[in-house]
Amino acid sequence: MLNANKKSKLTKALKLYNKKFLSGKTHELDESGTRLMVNSFLSDVLGFAPLDEIKTEYLIRGTYADYVIQLKGNRHFLVEVKALSFDLSDKHLRQAINYGANEGIEWALLTNGKKFEFYKILFNKPIESRKVFDIDISNTTALKSNIEILQYLHRESVIKKGLNQLWNKTSALDPASLGTLLFDKTINNFIKRTLQRKYRCKFSDIEIKEATTRLIRESTDPGGTTKKTKRH
């Protein structure tokens, strides 16, 4: 990922973006004005070159995606922009996912210039999407954590397959992935011994496994980060 120097530059660029676009009275900005903000974000914050790497009004089956990030002929992710005054919605997400699915682009960034939602498009039947992150860059108290996330979208990281690393990390920390580790015999025995010491009761392996199964089922119940997306 980004080294300390480049991460520092990313932090400064994000602070400048916030000062320029989000600290004033811009809450009523329309979609056209918001696109100017996002164009600045993609170039000045994330480091992509205007025109060469930030493709605007990208034609997809008779309609246009706001932006597609393309490096050396490889399309890495598309960007769908909504007005700063709008809340991002499932309708906006479906639009972005449809664009990506129609063009074979695996990643979609949905934004209103302040809130950024990043999705992995899963080419299943039907098409599904998985939210990878959801941040509000106007929240200055979350600056450090936002930088840790945004570094994966920076040009320097994208070139070095940072999006793949981001997906691997997201998948590894998914409750379903972590949950499978809880069925390991060593972990199972540790849980059983710990509960027996704490509650002075004996527990069978079956009871521990059933409780673990309920925990995993409840934590992965779709409320949900993975969505089936109807194609239009």
Secondary structure in CASP SS format (residue, H / E / C, confidence):
PFRMAT SS
TARGET T0000
AUTHOR 0000-0000-0000
METHOD secondary structure of the structure
MODEL  1
M C 1.00
L C 1.00
N C 1.00
A H 1.00
N H 1.00
K H 1.00
K H 1.00
S H 1.00
K H 1.00
L H 1.00
T H 1.00
K H 1.00
A H 1.00
L H 1.00
K H 1.00
L H 1.00
Y H 1.00
N H 1.00
K H 1.00
K H 1.00
F H 1.00
L H 1.00
S C 1.00
G C 1.00
K C 1.00
T C 1.00
H C 1.00
E C 1.00
L C 1.00
D C 1.00
E H 1.00
S H 1.00
G H 1.00
T H 1.00
R H 1.00
L H 1.00
M H 1.00
V H 1.00
N H 1.00
S H 1.00
F H 1.00
L H 1.00
S H 1.00
D H 1.00
V H 1.00
L C 1.00
G C 1.00
F C 1.00
A C 1.00
P E 1.00
L C 1.00
D C 1.00
E C 1.00
I E 1.00
K E 1.00
T E 1.00
E E 1.00
Y E 1.00
L E 1.00
I E 1.00
R C 1.00
G C 1.00
T E 1.00
Y E 1.00
A E 1.00
D E 1.00
Y E 1.00
V E 1.00
I E 1.00
Q E 1.00
L E 1.00
K C 1.00
G C 1.00
N E 1.00
R E 1.00
H E 1.00
F E 1.00
L E 1.00
V E 1.00
E E 1.00
V E 1.00
K C 1.00
A C 1.00
L C 1.00
S C 1.00
F C 1.00
D C 1.00
L C 1.00
S C 1.00
D H 1.00
K H 1.00
H H 1.00
L H 1.00
R H 1.00
Q H 1.00
A H 1.00
I H 1.00
N H 1.00
Y H 1.00
G H 1.00
A H 1.00
N H 1.00
E H 1.00
G C 1.00
I C 1.00
E C 1.00
W E 1.00
A E 1.00
L E 1.00
L E 1.00
T E 1.00
N C 1.00
G C 1.00
K C 1.00
K E 1.00
F E 1.00
E E 1.00
F E 1.00
Y E 1.00
K E 1.00
I E 1.00
L E 1.00
F C 1.00
N C 1.00
K C 1.00
P C 1.00
I C 1.00
E E 1.00
S E 1.00
R E 1.00
K E 1.00
V E 1.00
F E 1.00
D E 1.00
I E 1.00
D E 1.00
I C 1.00
S C 1.00
N C 1.00
T H 1.00
T H 1.00
A H 1.00
L H 1.00
K H 1.00
S H 1.00
N H 1.00
I H 1.00
E H 1.00
I H 1.00
L H 1.00
Q H 1.00
Y H 1.00
L H 1.00
H C 1.00
R H 1.00
E H 1.00
S H 1.00
V H 1.00
I H 1.00
K C 1.00
K C 1.00
G H 1.00
L H 1.00
N H 1.00
Q H 1.00
L H 1.00
W H 1.00
N H 1.00
K H 1.00
T H 1.00
S H 1.00
A H 1.00
L C 1.00
D C 1.00
P H 1.00
A H 1.00
S H 1.00
L H 1.00
G H 1.00
T H 1.00
L H 1.00
L C 1.00
F C 1.00
D C 1.00
K H 1.00
T H 1.00
I H 1.00
N H 1.00
N H 1.00
F H 1.00
I H 1.00
K H 1.00
R H 1.00
T H 1.00
L H 1.00
Q H 1.00
R H 1.00
K H 1.00
Y H 1.00
R C 1.00
C C 1.00
K C 1.00
F C 1.00
S C 1.00
D H 1.00
I H 1.00
E H 1.00
I H 1.00
K H 1.00
E H 1.00
A H 1.00
T H 1.00
T H 1.00
R H 1.00
L H 1.00
I H 1.00
R H 1.00
E H 1.00
S H 1.00
T C 1.00
D C 1.00
P C 1.00
G C 1.00
G C 1.00
T C 1.00
T E 1.00
K E 1.00
K E 1.00
T C 1.00
K C 1.00
R C 1.00
H C 1.00
END
